[in-house]
Amino acid sequence: MRVDLFDFELPPEAIALRPADPRERARLLVVRPGSEPEFTDATVGDLPGLLRPGDALVFNDTRVIPAELQGVRVRDGNPVAVAFNLIERASADRWRAFARPGKRLKLGDRVRFGEEGRACLLGEVWAGVVAKGEDGIVDLAFDYAGPDLDRAIHAVGNMPLPPYISAKRKADERDVSDYQTIFAREEGAVAAPTAGLHFTPEMMARLDEAGVERHFVTLHVGAGTFLPVKVEDTADHVMHFESGHLSAATAERLNAARAGGGRIIAVGTTSLRILESACDESGRLSAFSGATDIFITPGRTVRSVDALMTNFHLPRSTLFMLVAAFSGLDRMRAAYAHAIATGYRFYSYGDASLIFPEAP
């Protein structure tokens, strides 16, 4: 399909720079094909009343690492500031990263992170530039590896806010909790599963009282989720890989919930992608562990879930293509137009939608 079909105009002021407080006060646009009205304005706090006993929410329990690093390139005695966002781990001591500005770097450059003159785990980390690719992507070989490198990154890194937020403000202490779900436990993501950011302990308790099941999968969100689609046709786009896990026990519990008349509701496109990677043609789930580059566009039937809760996404993004595949391109273009016209907040810290597909 033509990528320009997934384009739309978004006012800059619609981009949320902070989350709702409390989180469940975020607005929720309910999209029900074939109903009247087709769009219903609600809040995330209304979710327990929108679901039924026996329904199963599926959350992504990945944990975001402090993947934004502020560094100083040292060459010929001339220090120059360079920022990095880690994308994916290449080996025990290497990470692939976006460099800003990447043109300041050459192969063999040494980069210092943290405070000069302090021991590594107290604040100083060194890495060398060992590869350069397109669009500012570089490979960094650190002087430490494995768990030592993990601890060092935690010592010097910051929360990796998406570029549409970080371009307007720096990450701060609030983001340490704001950009992490309350159920995050499996460390490895470099971006948050943002639909899960809306949930609070109080909200989870109310879902329990409503008889809604909760289940967890893991998909370590990569920075590729923010990459624009630069080709003219979706068939030419190369999707990024992300690693994930669905246990056999969770797969069977979800199959049982559906067999008993419950609906499976993915909380976030990340949860949906791991479930869809783990299901067969009938929608039955099995254990899954490994990497997936699943690319869901209109024309592909989503079989693993019956509804999707997700935030509002970028124009021309793979995530907007996914919601268009789930509920129809024309319908989602209309839903986004409604959201923009009525003041919904977009992207990672923005409002949410609860989307249902066409009835079979």
C-alpha positions as CSV (number, residue, x, y, z in Angstrom):
1,M,0.0,0.0,0.0
2,R,1.1,3.6,-0.6
3,V,2.6,5.0,2.6
4,D,1.1,8.4,2.0
5,L,-2.3,6.9,2.7
6,F,-1.2,6.8,6.4
7,D,-0.3,10.5,6.5
8,F,-2.3,13.1,8.4
9,E,-1.8,16.6,9.8
10,L,-1.1,16.9,13.5
11,P,-0.9,20.2,15.3
12,P,2.4,20.5,17.3
13,E,0.4,21.4,20.4
14,A,-1.3,18.0,20.3
15,I,1.9,16.3,21.4
16,A,1.9,15.5,25.1
17,L,5.0,16.5,27.0
18,R,3.8,15.1,30.3
19,P,1.4,12.3,31.2
20,A,-2.0,12.8,32.8
21,D,-2.0,13.0,36.6
22,P,-3.2,10.6,37.9
23,R,-2.4,8.4,34.9
24,E,-6.0,7.0,34.6
25,R,-7.3,10.5,34.0
26,A,-6.1,10.2,30.4
27,R,-8.8,10.3,27.8
28,L,-9.9,7.2,26.1
29,L,-11.5,7.1,22.6
30,V,-13.6,4.0,22.2
31,V,-13.9,2.9,18.5
32,R,-16.6,0.3,17.9
33,P,-17.2,-0.4,14.2
34,G,-20.8,-0.7,13.2
35,S,-22.1,0.9,16.4
36,E,-23.9,4.2,16.9
37,P,-22.1,6.3,17.8
38,E,-19.0,4.8,16.3
39,F,-16.7,6.9,18.5
40,T,-17.3,7.3,22.3
41,D,-15.3,9.7,24.4
42,A,-14.4,8.3,27.8
43,T,-11.4,8.1,30.2
44,V,-8.9,5.3,31.0
45,G,-10.6,5.2,34.4
46,D,-13.8,4.0,32.7
47,L,-12.1,0.9,31.4
48,P,-13.4,-1.6,34.0
49,G,-16.9,-0.7,33.0
50,L,-16.1,-1.1,29.3
51,L,-14.9,-4.6,29.8
52,R,-16.7,-7.8,30.8
53,P,-16.0,-10.4,33.5
54,G,-13.8,-13.1,31.9
55,D,-12.1,-10.6,29.6
56,A,-8.3,-10.9,29.6
57,L,-6.0,-7.8,29.5
58,V,-2.4,-8.6,28.2
59,F,0.3,-6.3,29.4
60,N,3.9,-6.0,28.3
61,D,6.2,-6.2,31.4
62,T,9.4,-5.0,29.7
63,R,11.5,-2.5,31.7
64,V,13.0,0.5,30.1
65,I,16.8,1.0,30.6
66,P,18.3,4.5,30.9
67,A,19.4,4.3,27.2
68,E,20.0,8.0,26.6
69,L,23.7,8.8,27.0
70,Q,25.3,12.3,27.0
71,G,28.9,11.9,25.8
72,V,32.1,13.8,24.9
73,R,34.0,12.8,21.8
74,V,37.7,13.2,22.5
75,R,40.0,13.5,19.4
76,D,43.3,15.3,19.2
77,G,42.6,16.9,22.5
78,N,39.4,18.6,21.3
79,P,36.3,17.5,23.3
80,V,33.0,17.8,21.5
81,A,29.6,16.9,23.0
82,V,27.6,14.1,21.3
83,A,24.4,12.5,22.5
84,F,23.4,8.8,21.9
85,N,20.3,6.7,22.2
86,L,21.0,3.0,22.5
87,I,19.0,1.0,20.0
88,E,20.0,-2.7,20.5
89,R,22.7,-4.7,22.1
90,A,25.1,-6.3,19.6
91,S,27.3,-8.3,22.0
92,A,28.4,-8.3,25.7
93,D,30.3,-5.1,25.2
94,R,28.7,-3.5,22.1
95,W,25.6,-1.4,21.5
96,R,24.1,0.0,18.3
97,A,23.0,3.6,18.9
98,F,21.7,6.8,17.3
99,A,24.3,9.5,17.5
100,R,23.3,13.2,17.5
101,P,25.0,14.7,15.6
102,G,26.5,11.7,13.9
103,K,28.6,13.7,11.6
104,R,30.9,14.6,14.5
105,L,32.0,11.0,14.8
106,K,34.7,9.0,12.9
107,L,35.7,5.4,13.2
108,G,38.1,5.0,16.0
109,D,36.9,8.0,18.0
110,R,36.8,7.6,21.8
111,V,33.7,8.8,23.7
112,R,33.5,9.5,27.4
113,F,30.2,9.2,29.3
114,G,29.7,10.5,32.8
115,E,32.0,12.5,35.0
116,E,35.6,12.8,34.0
117,G,38.1,11.3,36.3
118,R,35.8,9.1,38.3
119,A,35.8,5.3,38.4
120,C,33.5,3.6,36.0
121,L,30.7,2.5,38.2
122,L,30.8,5.8,40.0
123,G,30.2,7.8,36.9
124,E,32.7,7.5,34.0
125,V,32.4,5.1,31.1
126,W,34.4,5.0,27.8
127,A,33.5,3.5,24.4
128,G,35.0,3.5,20.9
129,V,33.2,4.1,17.6
130,V,33.7,0.8,15.7
131,A,31.1,1.1,12.9
132,K,29.1,3.9,11.2
133,G,25.9,3.4,9.3
134,E,23.2,5.6,7.8
135,D,21.0,8.1,9.6
136,G,23.5,8.7,12.4
137,I,23.6,5.0,13.5
138,V,26.9,3.9,15.1
139,D,28.3,0.9,16.9
140,L,29.9,1.6,20.2
141,A,32.4,-0.9,21.8
142,F,32.5,-0.2,25.6
143,D,35.5,-0.8,27.9
144,Y,33.2,-2.9,30.0
145,A,31.0,-5.9,29.2
146,G,28.1,-7.9,30.5
147,P,26.6,-7.0,33.9
148,D,29.4,-4.5,34.5
149,L,28.4,-2.6,31.4
150,D,24.7,-2.8,32.5
151,R,25.5,-1.2,35.8
152,A,27.7,1.5,34.2
153,I,24.8,2.4,31.8
154,H,22.5,2.7,34.8
155,A,25.0,5.0,36.4
156,V,25.5,7.4,33.5
157,G,22.3,7.1,31.4
158,N,18.9,8.9,31.4
159,M,15.4,7.8,30.5
160,P,15.3,7.7,26.6
161,L,12.4,10.0,25.9
162,P,11.1,9.8,22.3
163,P,12.5,12.4,19.9
164,Y,9.2,14.3,19.6
165,I,9.5,14.9,23.4
166,S,13.2,15.2,23.8
167,A,13.3,17.9,21.1
168,K,11.2,20.1,23.3
169,R,12.6,19.3,26.8
170,K,15.2,17.2,28.6
171,A,14.4,14.1,30.6
172,D,14.2,14.8,34.3
173,E,13.5,13.0,37.6
174,R,9.8,12.8,36.9
175,D,10.5,10.7,33.8
176,V,12.2,8.0,35.9
177,S,8.7,6.9,37.1
178,D,6.5,8.5,34.4
179,Y,8.2,6.6,31.5
180,Q,8.0,3.2,33.3
181,T,4.9,1.1,33.8
182,I,4.1,0.0,37.3
183,F,4.5,-3.6,36.4
184,A,7.9,-3.3,34.5
185,R,10.2,-6.1,35.6
186,E,12.0,-7.6,32.6
187,E,14.8,-5.2,31.8
188,G,15.8,-4.6,28.1
189,A,13.6,-2.0,26.4
190,V,14.9,1.3,25.1
191,A,11.4,2.7,24.7
192,A,8.3,2.3,26.9
193,P,5.2,0.2,26.1
194,T,3.2,3.4,26.4
195,A,-0.3,2.1,26.6
196,G,0.7,0.5,29.9
197,L,1.7,3.8,31.3
198,H,-1.9,4.7,32.1
199,F,-2.4,2.0,34.7
200,T,-2.1,2.6,38.5
201,P,-2.4,0.2,41.4
202,E,-5.9,1.5,42.1
203,M,-6.9,0.9,38.5
204,M,-5.6,-2.7,38.6
205,A,-7.6,-3.3,41.8
206,R,-10.8,-2.1,40.1
207,L,-10.1,-4.3,37.1
208,D,-9.7,-7.3,39.5
209,E,-13.1,-6.4,41.2
210,A,-14.7,-6.3,37.7
211,G,-13.5,-9.9,37.0
212,V,-11.1,-8.9,34.3
213,E,-8.1,-11.2,34.1
214,R,-4.5,-9.8,33.8
215,H,-1.7,-11.6,32.0
216,F,1.9,-10.6,31.1
217,V,4.1,-11.0,28.0
218,T,7.5,-9.5,27.3
219,L,8.5,-7.6,24.2
220,H,11.6,-5.5,24.6
221,V,10.7,-2.3,22.7
222,G,13.4,-1.0,20.3
223,A,14.1,2.5,19.2
224,G,13.1,1.4,15.7
225,T,9.5,1.9,16.8
226,F,10.2,5.6,16.2
227,L,11.8,5.3,12.8
228,P,9.8,7.0,10.0
229,V,8.8,4.9,7.1
230,K,10.8,6.4,4.2
231,V,9.8,4.2,1.3
232,E,6.8,5.0,-0.9
233,D,5.2,1.5,-0.5
234,T,4.7,-0.5,2.6
235,A,6.0,-3.6,0.8
236,D,9.5,-2.0,0.6
237,H,9.8,-1.2,4.3
238,V,12.2,-3.3,6.4
239,M,10.8,-3.8,9.8
240,H,13.1,-3.8,12.9
241,F,13.5,-6.9,15.1
242,E,12.5,-7.0,18.8
243,S,13.0,-9.8,21.2
244,G,10.1,-11.2,23.2
245,H,8.7,-14.0,25.3
246,L,5.3,-15.6,25.8
247,S,5.3,-18.5,28.3
248,A,3.4,-21.7,27.6
249,A,1.4,-21.3,30.8
250,T,0.2,-17.8,29.8
251,A,-0.6,-18.9,26.3
252,E,-2.8,-21.7,27.7
253,R,-4.5,-19.4,30.1
254,L,-5.3,-16.9,27.3
255,N,-6.6,-19.8,25.1
256,A,-8.8,-20.9,28.0
257,A,-10.2,-17.3,28.6
258,R,-11.2,-17.1,24.9
259,A,-12.7,-20.6,24.9
260,G,-14.8,-19.5,27.9
261,G,-16.3,-16.5,26.1
262,G,-13.8,-13.9,27.3
263,R,-12.1,-11.4,25.0
264,I,-8.3,-11.0,24.7
265,I,-7.4,-7.3,24.9
266,A,-3.9,-6.3,24.1
267,V,-2.6,-3.3,26.1
268,G,-0.4,-1.7,23.5
269,T,0.9,-2.6,20.0
270,T,3.9,-4.3,21.6
271,S,1.6,-6.8,23.4
272,L,-0.3,-7.4,20.2
273,R,2.9,-7.9,18.2
274,I,4.2,-10.7,20.5
275,L,0.8,-12.4,20.6
276,E,0.4,-12.2,16.9
277,S,3.9,-13.7,16.5
278,A,2.8,-16.6,18.7
279,C,-0.6,-17.6,17.2
280,D,-1.6,-20.0,14.5
281,E,-4.1,-19.4,11.7
282,S,-7.0,-20.0,14.0
283,G,-5.7,-17.5,16.6
284,R,-4.6,-20.2,19.1
285,L,-1.6,-19.2,21.1
286,S,1.5,-21.2,21.8
287,A,4.8,-20.5,23.7
288,F,7.1,-18.0,21.9
289,S,10.6,-16.9,22.7
290,G,12.9,-15.1,20.3
291,A,13.0,-12.2,17.9
292,T,10.1,-10.9,15.8
293,D,9.9,-8.4,12.9
294,I,6.2,-8.8,12.4
295,F,4.8,-6.0,10.3
296,I,1.0,-5.7,10.4
297,T,-0.6,-3.6,7.7
298,P,-4.1,-3.5,6.1
299,G,-4.9,-6.7,4.4
300,R,-3.5,-8.8,7.2
301,T,-6.0,-10.3,9.6
302,V,-5.2,-10.0,13.3
303,R,-6.2,-13.3,14.9
304,S,-4.7,-13.3,18.4
305,V,-6.8,-10.5,20.1
306,D,-10.3,-9.2,20.2
307,A,-9.6,-5.6,21.1
308,L,-6.6,-3.3,21.4
309,M,-5.9,-0.5,23.8
310,T,-3.2,1.9,22.4
311,N,-2.0,5.5,22.4
312,F,-2.3,7.7,19.3
313,H,0.6,7.3,16.9
314,L,2.8,9.2,14.5
315,P,1.6,9.9,10.9
316,R,3.2,7.4,8.4
317,S,4.3,5.1,11.2
318,T,4.2,1.3,11.3
319,L,2.1,1.7,14.5
320,F,-0.6,3.7,12.7
321,M,-0.5,1.1,9.9
322,L,-1.1,-1.5,12.6
323,V,-4.2,0.1,14.0
324,A,-5.5,0.7,10.5
325,A,-5.1,-3.0,9.8
326,F,-6.9,-3.9,13.0
327,S,-10.0,-1.6,12.6
328,G,-9.8,-0.3,9.0
329,L,-7.9,2.6,7.5
330,D,-10.8,4.8,6.7
331,R,-12.2,4.3,10.2
332,M,-8.9,5.0,11.9
333,R,-8.4,8.1,9.8
334,A,-11.8,9.3,11.0
335,A,-11.0,8.4,14.6
336,Y,-7.8,10.3,14.5
337,A,-9.5,13.3,12.9
338,H,-12.1,13.2,15.8
339,A,-9.3,13.0,18.3
340,I,-7.5,16.0,16.9
341,A,-10.6,18.0,16.6
342,T,-11.7,17.3,20.2
343,G,-8.3,17.9,21.8
344,Y,-6.9,14.4,22.5
345,R,-3.2,14.4,23.4
346,F,-0.9,12.3,21.2
347,Y,2.1,9.9,21.5
348,S,3.9,8.4,24.4
349,Y,2.6,10.6,27.2
350,G,-0.8,11.2,25.5
351,D,-4.3,9.8,25.6
352,A,-5.4,6.3,24.6
353,S,-7.9,4.5,22.4
354,L,-9.8,1.3,22.8
355,I,-10.2,-0.2,19.4
356,F,-12.5,-3.1,18.3
357,P,-12.3,-4.7,14.8
358,E,-15.1,-5.2,12.4
359,A,-17.5,-8.1,13.4
360,P,-16.6,-11.2,11.4
